[in-house]
Amino acid sequence: MMQSPTTIAAALGVATGLVVLALSSTHENTNAQYLVATQALRQVQAVHTVPTTHVSFVPATQAQAHAQAILDSTEDVTLEAVLSMHPTTQVQPSMYGNAFLLVAGAIAAVAAYIWRPRAQKQPLSHQSIDIEFGANVAMATTAGSKAAPSKTSWSTVAPSKARPSTKLNALPDAPRDYPLPSQVKNTDNFRQAKALSSKFLEDAKNPNIPKKKVAIIGGGLSGLACAKYLADAGHEPVVYEARNVLGGKVSAWQDEDGDWIETGLHIFFGAYPNVMNMFEELDIEDRLQWKVHKMIFAMQELPGEFTTFDFVPGIPAPLNFGLAILLNDKMLTLQEKIQCIPALAPMLIEGQEFIDKQDELSCLEFMRKYGMPERINTEVFISMAKALDFIDPDKLSMVVVLTAMNRFLNETDGLQMAFLDGNQPERLCSVQQKHIEKLGGKIHIGSPIKQIVTNDDGSVKHLLLRNGEEVVADEYVSAMPVDVFKRYIPEAWSTMPFFRQVDELEGIPVINLHMWFDKKLQSVDHLCFSRSPLLSVYADMSTTCKEYYGDTSMLELVFAPCAPLAGGKVNWMSKTDEEIIDATMGELARLFPLEIAEDPTWASTTGKNLKGSAKLRKFAVVRTPRSVYAAIPGRNKYRPAQLTPISNFTLAGDWTSQKFLGSMEGATLGGKLAAEVICDRAAGREYQPYQSRTINPDIANKTYEPKKPLGVMGDVENSIVWGGGMEVKNKRAMEEMITNDPDQGLVGGEYVEREYVSS
């Protein structure tokens, strides 16, 4: 639905008014300076016993210098806490400028009030910033000592002048789902997805197009999408999945208690047009639990509190994103936001052409090249990098962040998020399977291939399964993860630059955690960005997902980065489950000291003066040593097209070339584009321009020696060797993982048998 001129004009008025009103301020963001000073105090308290006796107000630079001096000392000292609340002087506007700003600010205030989010009314105590809570946490001493009572003066802090962060216990208790966002289907990308789906259906009606039997290797999202659309076009897809479960990186299984263990924490975005189109086609849109349109960030400096990007209803993109950022004054100051404009403006003006040129730069390199503030790394980029690719921003290509931002900025509901209402195998994959089989396709699980056998001309002769069966088809598709596919490239193809470019790609390690507690935590009905050194994103699935609703919490967390490739200092992949959980409990205790209880089972929770009562009852650790491809700088150009030099062989997968990232959307689109290649070939049509890609000269101009494929010899039950995730519960399983992928054991230690935590 098109936005009315009145709405657009009002949106422009709101955005413009807020900018000029903010520019008229003569004070820096005091809260940001407060956090800087508080962080300095914490650095000291991590080393020294520091009884706090007084709080005074001095510049942040002095606070940091004072803290550093104490850190450099060798004895415990008494620290006079320093908090920075001093205003800085800025140039005052002229008389006319003052008048203009006054009028614009008034318009903005009225417009912002009219279009303000209608939130539940909260108690008065939650409507002002809780300085005392932040102070008590900041002043708490470590090493088992108790914090001394402090006489704190907050004379320069006026709660009414600060936008509040959201306290954990101020959030609504009852989960609430929202309807399908109104603008999800009103985008060019969605219309393109729907048009491509229509192309398949038209092919099915054409009796002159020969119907092909297509063998697809891999039953993840990409393989299932490829099979679905080939079946829609009237062809006969046959999927061969090595494991005993479908879904690949979205697979799940049940433990001995019947609880579902998921490979990853999967979130659906409004900016997933091909996924949304597929849900519509399969008539399962009602299985998506849409959440309120906002992004929620845990505040590292104020444990137990959150800050948000709130998207005002009725404001179109890109103004809604800009307004959400402007309305948040907890993460970046106005000056820091303004510093970001020169770096991001070319993305909006030049689009994908500018974005693609940034692939050689990491997020940090891009940030410094364009003069962005250093604090945007800790406040924004760390969260985005770990959520998008499980990797730190100094390792992540900026093309990934810019691609995501470009999608979200240009689609009004692009950043609105949804959870699937249950486990992926039953609520998604089984529906795809039934659709495929209803149209004449077949799916075989527990059917690993041994070899891709070629003819003299290099075309595929047949697939040889591990059980000795030969699979003969008209067309063949690999929907395997990149690391697995590299082990199957036939010797006849190993000298071709098209296939050698794949050597430059590899999957990123990631760990997904399930943690069952004995109590219900004061949770958020949404995805949360932790901004923690060890954790990426998390959600309380007992609150966000219908199938997992309950009166005790089950947190699902993404533990990243977890290996040196991703920027981590510790190779957590080779650590024991207990070591990983202990580190995570320490992070949770730091983030939520009023929720988590001290528990001698987990050393990281002891001696921290925790006030909570929740204890861990059970846990599961799922390792995926090779997840989505590592989008490190300079790798995007090596992603191959779906169309290959082999006449009857096509590539699918989120790692192949397509305009979305290594994600559920990228996997779905990669499979759909592979199906289009086969359909175009069957119909005698010319291939689409986006189905091929120029090979980079550093690969194309080399001469390669032939090499035999390694193959995969692991058990069907060993999901890791097939590019999936699994629980590694014993030493033998760890040794198998390291044997198959030696990089995962670089800093390994002796693995011990899992001992479940008793309730």
PyMOL commands that set and color helices and strands:
alter all, ss='L'
color gray80, all
select helices_A, chain A and resi 5-23+30-45+60-72+95-114+124-126+131-139+159-161+168-170+188-205+221-232+248-250+273-281+285-287+319-327+334-350+352-356+363-369+375-389+398-410+424-438+482-486+491-493+497-504+541-544+546-548+564-566+572-574+577-591+603-605+636-638+664-683+689-691+697-700+719-722+731-740+742-745
alter helices_A, ss='H'
color red, helices_A
select strands_A, chain A and resi 52-57+79-83+166-167+213-217+236-240+252-254+260-262+268-269+288-290+294-298+305-310+417-420+442-444+449-454+460-465+470-471+475-478+510-517+528-529+535-540+554-559+616-624+649-651+726-727
alter strands_A, ss='S'
color yellow, strands_A
deselect
rebuild
show_as cartoon
